[in-house]
Amino acid sequence: MIERRWYVVRCAALFNKLQPQTDVCAMETDSPTIPKRTLADILFILFLRLVAVSCFWFGLQYWAMLVGYSLVGAGRFDLLSLPWKVASTSLAVLFPVASLGLWLTVSWGPVIWVLAAGGQILMYGLLPDIFGPNKLIILLHLIVAVVYWIFRLLLWLEKRRHRRQVSVDLP
């Protein structure tokens, strides 16, 4: 029995060597398994990647401040006050991680962005006497949040409409 199995395996291996590889690659499936992306999907991905680039830029700014590369070294970690130490180190970690999650369009990307953006909104909105006022950052984060939820609503409506359509599964 063992000899026969070896013979079958050996014959199959020889047969595969004789077959040209282009025959195997030329086969196509009967039906496509990957759904075609809609315009809303494509625009949402582009939006997420644009936000990812801006998050990466914010992260680089915080790291440059912490290591003394920007602000003529006045923002170095050892020279900062305690609130600035906590906020800047947190945001220096959160923004690049959010950038990665948004670029890869994974579910945790927007969650990390909300933490980072919420931190900046708290810094500049509720504690302007410590961190200084920066209404532009607050406005930009709120605009990004509104656009994100508009996209999510559009994608949900599109998915709901697609589920209601009748599909014929017969060959």
Buried (B, 14 or more C-beta within 10 A) or exposed (E): EEEEEEEEEEEEEEEEEEEEEEEEEEEEEEEEEEEEEBEBBEBBBEBBBEBBEBBBEBBBBBBBBBEBBBEEEEBBBEEBEEEBBEBBBBBBBBBBBBBBBBBEBEEEBBEBBBBBBBBBBEBBBEEEEEBEEBEEBBEBBEEBBEBBEEBEEBBEEBEEEEEEEEEEEEE
